[in-house]
């Protein structure tokens, strides 16, 4: 690690003096790849070229740590091994398989993605970042990452680990770093021969930097402290969904008892979940997961 740090210091100082020259780019790539060759993380979605598996992993990895995703990814793929299986599945089954990851909107988005891909793309995950970004729950960054990892297309994108690397090397003395100043550097330094390997290497270097240096991304304008989950509105939403997966057809009064919430709190959550397509209310006033 001492050699890595020494090379980092030399590269940072050189970049300050000479800008992003071809020599700096080559040294930067060499350093990132050297670390990756020595300390590559063994992640299950790196062992496949199946675009559907990549789609699942990238949506799961939104706002969720890798350690929590690994086992859920494996079980989800076992339950829904391909686009047709997921597209035909019920919302309840998809949400049940998703439990433990949080941010249940992503489960519905992935389910809706599979239906659109089945209907409009001949069961094939699109390879165009533009087509991918048009799918539910997939923004520009996730669309680019899917194109990179599934099809090895050189599409630049930024996420927290990549942001960490570029702030560390090229904005070492700056605060409030904007993504629009980072993205041109991501594009310029990208390895066009093997963008999938390159971005995996950047991700792993970013993980290492976080462990060694702390949260460098605090110096990004995109940084937002994570809100407390316990007792939050988001936790109550999750409790309602878990209850209805296990025990469908519950009244509002029963859900209050099931979740330990207050009447006003549960009413707001039930209204939201209906609007967002998670649950439905029957004529008897009982709730269930939307089919």
Secondary structure, DSSP 8 states (H G I E B T S, - for coil): -HHHHHHHHHHHHHHHHH-S-HHHHHHHHHHHHHHHHHH----GGGG---HHHHHHHHHHTTTS-HHHHHHHHHHHHHHS-SHHHHHHS-HHHHHHHHTTS--THHHHHHHHHHHHHHHHSTT-----HHHHHTSTT--HHHHHHHHHHHH--------HHHHHHHHHHH-TT-SSB-HHHHHHHHHHH--TT-HHHHHHHHHHHHHHHHHHH--GGGGBTT-------TTSHHHHHHHHHHHHHHS-SEEHHHHHHHHT--HHHHHHHHHHHHHTTSEEE-TTSEEEE--
